[in-house]
Amino acid sequence: MPGTVTAGLDGSAESRAAVEWAAREAMLRGLPLRLVQVWEPLPDPLAQAPLLGAEAEQDWIERPPEESAEGLRRRHPGMEVITERRTGDPVDVLCEAAGTSELLALGSRGLGGLHGFLVGSVGLAVTGHADCPVVLVREGEQAPDEHRADPTGIPSAAIPFRPVVLGLDITAPNAALLDFAFGAAALRGAPLRVVYAWMPQPPPSNETPGYAYEAEAAPATAEALEPRNAFMLGRALEPWRDSFPDVDVAEAAVEGSAGSVLVDASRDACLVVVGRRTRKARLGAHLGHVAHAVLHHSPAPVAVVPHA
């Protein structure tokens, strides 16, 4: 079913927040919203238990996606809402749904305080394998949270959007990642903040063989790297500035850990966009340490965009 915004729905508070976010995104894009609910059968010993199997099945029956769909249609008149109830492994089903979607929204749960957010095993697996961008939405996320505060200091959907933040590696700027971030900002009429975080190389040790004879090969200092990185970042953005002339773009080449820099930038963002390299193997790590840090600590929704 190409050309849909899809959301995974399991009845939890975080999945409901993801569904609401997906509904707003579908309206922005002028696309149908697809709700996918997955029933994972219990292993035989558990399914045959007198109470556990019956309770699990009853819970499935009592949480039909049609109820959520009706509420969404009332809140978003004119939006087409499609519901699907599927049986199988949630990761497999959601990845299959992602293959025919423009993007997939899933929920994540807040841990409170400084501990960040809990991205479950299903969410991480789908984010690491899906063929389309996956957006992780925090429990309790609401439409006003995406907007700047009004004159009274309260976020309001009547006020412009907060910035979209893009984490970009200027050593390999990817077209799919840039296109998604610029497109998201254009849809919202939001400014786009592009961040490249870099760490200067440590100076060579006196014990390094040949150090006294290879001073010319010493790593560049932070003072030398800063203007070079800023220039390279600006040059990488030039084609997309031309393609999206109405997007207000601000870029920053910042010294520091990429994960920490992006988490800091996310505190005033409506959406954070990061990338991941596409890998076909089912097993193994598919998300880098930067994406992990942002997924677990950004207070804003995070879009993970797969790219070659």
WOKA-V85470 format. One record per residue. N is the residue number from 1. RES is the residue in one letter. SS is DSSP state (a for helix, b for strand, c for the rest). PHI is phi in whole degrees, 0 to 359 (* if undefined). OMEGA is omega in radians with two decimals (NA if undefined). Layout:
((N	RES	SS	PHI	OMEGA) (N	RES	SS	PHI	OMEGA))
This chain:
((1	M	c	*	-3.07) (2	P	c	292	3.06) (3	G	c	74	3.06) (4	T	b	233	2.87) (5	V	b	261	-3.04) (6	T	b	247	3.06) (7	A	b	227	3.03) (8	G	b	276	-3.08) (9	L	c	236	3.09) (10	D	c	230	3.11) (11	G	c	89	-3.13) (12	S	c	282	3.14) (13	A	a	298	-3.12) (14	E	a	290	3.11) (15	S	a	290	3.08) (16	R	a	294	3.07) (17	A	a	296	3.11) (18	A	a	295	3.12) (19	V	a	296	3.13) (20	E	a	296	3.09) (21	W	a	298	-3.13) (22	A	a	298	3.12) (23	A	a	296	3.11) (24	R	a	295	3.13) (25	E	a	293	3.11) (26	A	a	297	3.10) (27	M	a	295	3.12) (28	L	a	298	-3.08) (29	R	a	272	-3.09) (30	G	c	67	-3.08) (31	L	c	239	3.01) (32	P	b	293	3.04) (33	L	b	256	3.11) (34	R	b	247	3.06) (35	L	b	258	-3.12) (36	V	b	243	3.09) (37	Q	b	246	-3.02) (38	V	b	246	3.02) (39	W	b	257	3.09) (40	E	c	261	-3.11) (41	P	c	302	3.09) (42	L	c	289	3.02) (43	P	c	304	-3.04) (44	D	a	311	-3.11) (45	P	a	300	-3.14) (46	L	a	282	-3.12) (47	A	a	297	-3.11) (48	Q	c	273	3.10) (49	A	c	296	-3.01) (50	P	c	305	-3.06) (51	L	c	256	-2.99) (52	L	a	299	-3.13) (53	G	a	298	-3.13) (54	A	a	294	-3.14) (55	E	a	294	3.13) (56	A	a	297	3.14) (57	E	a	293	3.12) (58	Q	a	295	3.11) (59	D	a	299	3.10) (60	W	a	297	-3.12) (61	I	a	293	-3.03) (62	E	c	277	-3.12) (63	R	c	239	-3.12) (64	P	c	291	3.13) (65	P	a	292	-3.13) (66	E	a	299	3.12) (67	E	a	297	3.09) (68	S	a	296	-3.12) (69	A	a	298	-3.13) (70	E	a	296	3.10) (71	G	a	297	3.12) (72	L	a	295	3.14) (73	R	a	296	3.11) (74	R	a	291	-3.10) (75	R	a	282	-3.12) (76	H	c	231	-3.09) (77	P	c	304	3.10) (78	G	c	92	-3.13) (79	M	c	277	3.09) (80	E	c	277	3.13) (81	V	b	240	-3.14) (82	I	b	248	3.13) (83	T	b	242	3.09) (84	E	b	223	2.99) (85	R	b	245	-3.05) (86	R	b	238	3.09) (87	T	b	244	3.12) (88	G	c	149	3.10) (89	D	c	288	-3.06) (90	P	a	303	-3.14) (91	V	a	296	-3.13) (92	D	a	297	-3.09) (93	V	a	294	-3.10) (94	L	a	290	3.08) (95	C	a	294	3.08) (96	E	a	296	3.11) (97	A	a	296	3.13) (98	A	a	297	-3.11) (99	G	c	295	3.12) (100	T	c	240	-3.11) (101	S	c	235	3.02) (102	E	c	283	3.00) (103	L	b	200	-3.11) (104	L	b	233	3.12) (105	A	b	250	3.09) (106	L	b	228	-3.11) (107	G	b	260	3.00) (108	S	b	223	-2.97) (109	R	b	254	3.11) (110	G	b	285	3.08) (111	L	c	264	3.10) (112	G	c	87	3.08) (113	G	c	59	-3.12) (114	L	c	267	-3.02) (115	H	c	280	3.07) (116	G	c	90	-3.00) (117	F	b	230	-3.13) (118	L	b	254	3.04) (119	V	c	261	-3.04) (120	G	c	293	-3.09) (121	S	a	297	3.12) (122	V	a	295	-3.14) (123	G	a	300	3.13) (124	L	a	294	-3.13) (125	A	a	295	3.14) (126	V	a	294	3.14) (127	T	a	299	-3.11) (128	G	a	278	-3.04) (129	H	a	235	-3.03) (130	A	c	295	-3.13) (131	D	c	274	3.12) (132	C	c	240	3.06) (133	P	b	302	3.09) (134	V	b	245	3.14) (135	V	b	250	3.07) (136	L	b	265	-3.03) (137	V	b	246	-3.08) (138	R	b	283	3.02) (139	E	c	304	3.12) (140	G	c	86	3.11) (141	E	c	300	3.14) (142	Q	c	229	-3.09) (143	A	a	305	-3.13) (144	P	a	299	-3.12) (145	D	a	298	-3.11) (146	E	a	276	-3.01) (147	H	b	246	3.06) (148	R	c	290	-3.14) (149	A	b	284	3.06) (150	D	c	279	-3.10) (151	P	c	302	3.12) (152	T	c	273	3.14) (153	G	c	91	-3.11) (154	I	c	254	3.07) (155	P	b	302	-3.07) (156	S	c	220	3.11) (157	A	c	292	3.10) (158	A	c	275	-3.11) (159	I	c	259	-3.13) (160	P	c	305	-3.14) (161	F	b	293	2.91) (162	R	c	293	-3.12) (163	P	b	293	2.85) (164	V	b	273	-3.12) (165	V	b	250	3.10) (166	L	b	244	2.99) (167	G	b	268	-3.02) (168	L	c	235	3.03) (169	D	c	263	-3.05) (170	I	a	287	3.09) (171	T	a	285	3.10) (172	A	a	208	-3.13) (173	P	c	296	-3.02) (174	N	c	256	-3.07) (175	A	a	296	-3.11) (176	A	a	297	-3.14) (177	L	a	293	3.14) (178	L	a	295	-3.12) (179	D	a	296	3.13) (180	F	a	295	-3.08) (181	A	a	294	3.11) (182	F	a	297	3.12) (183	G	a	297	3.12) (184	A	a	297	3.12) (185	A	a	293	-3.13) (186	A	a	296	3.13) (187	L	a	300	-3.07) (188	R	a	269	-2.99) (189	G	c	63	-3.05) (190	A	c	257	3.00) (191	P	c	291	3.10) (192	L	b	246	3.07) (193	R	b	250	-3.12) (194	V	b	256	-3.04) (195	V	b	239	2.97) (196	Y	b	243	3.13) (197	A	b	257	-3.08) (198	W	b	220	3.11) (199	M	c	239	3.10) (200	P	c	293	3.10) (201	Q	c	289	3.11) (202	P	c	293	3.10) (203	P	c	295	-3.14) (204	P	c	294	3.12) (205	S	c	283	3.08) (206	N	c	298	-3.14) (207	E	c	277	-3.12) (208	T	c	296	-3.14) (209	P	c	303	3.09) (210	G	c	79	-3.07) (211	Y	a	302	-3.07) (212	A	a	292	-3.05) (213	Y	a	253	-3.07) (214	E	c	231	-3.11) (215	A	a	300	-3.11) (216	E	a	293	-3.13) (217	A	a	264	-3.12) (218	A	c	297	-3.13) (219	P	c	300	3.11) (220	A	c	294	3.11) (221	T	c	282	3.11) (222	A	a	299	-3.14) (223	E	a	297	3.13) (224	A	a	281	-3.08) (225	L	a	286	-3.02) (226	E	a	302	3.13) (227	P	a	293	3.12) (228	R	a	296	-3.13) (229	N	a	294	3.11) (230	A	a	297	3.11) (231	F	a	296	-3.12) (232	M	a	296	3.11) (233	L	a	295	3.12) (234	G	a	299	3.14) (235	R	a	293	3.12) (236	A	a	296	-3.07) (237	L	a	271	-3.02) (238	E	a	305	-3.13) (239	P	a	298	-3.11) (240	W	a	280	2.99) (241	R	a	299	3.13) (242	D	a	291	-3.11) (243	S	a	284	-3.13) (244	F	c	235	-3.03) (245	P	c	294	-3.11) (246	D	c	273	3.14) (247	V	c	275	3.09) (248	D	c	281	-3.02) (249	V	b	250	2.99) (250	A	b	232	-3.14) (251	E	b	242	-3.14) (252	A	b	214	2.99) (253	A	b	262	-2.93) (254	V	b	244	3.05) (255	E	b	285	3.13) (256	G	c	150	3.09) (257	S	c	291	-3.07) (258	A	a	301	-3.14) (259	G	a	299	-3.12) (260	S	a	294	-3.13) (261	V	a	297	-3.13) (262	L	a	289	3.09) (263	V	a	297	3.08) (264	D	a	298	-3.12) (265	A	a	293	-3.08) (266	S	a	291	-3.04) (267	R	c	293	3.09) (268	D	c	241	-3.07) (269	A	b	249	2.98) (270	C	b	267	3.14) (271	L	b	200	3.05) (272	V	b	247	-3.08) (273	V	b	242	3.06) (274	V	b	229	-3.11) (275	G	b	245	2.98) (276	R	b	213	3.13) (277	R	b	283	-3.13) (278	T	c	284	3.04) (279	R	c	229	-3.06) (280	K	c	269	-3.09) (281	A	c	295	-3.13) (282	R	c	290	-3.08) (283	L	c	265	3.07) (284	G	c	99	-3.11) (285	A	c	287	3.13) (286	H	c	238	3.11) (287	L	c	243	3.10) (288	G	c	284	-3.07) (289	H	a	292	3.12) (290	V	a	292	3.11) (291	A	a	300	3.11) (292	H	a	301	-3.11) (293	A	a	300	-3.11) (294	V	a	291	3.13) (295	L	a	301	-3.04) (296	H	a	272	-3.03) (297	H	a	227	3.13) (298	S	c	288	3.07) (299	P	c	284	3.13) (300	A	c	265	3.01) (301	P	c	304	-3.09) (302	V	b	239	3.06) (303	A	b	258	3.10) (304	V	b	253	-3.03) (305	V	b	254	3.10) (306	P	b	285	3.10) (307	H	b	208	-3.12) (308	A	c	290	NA))
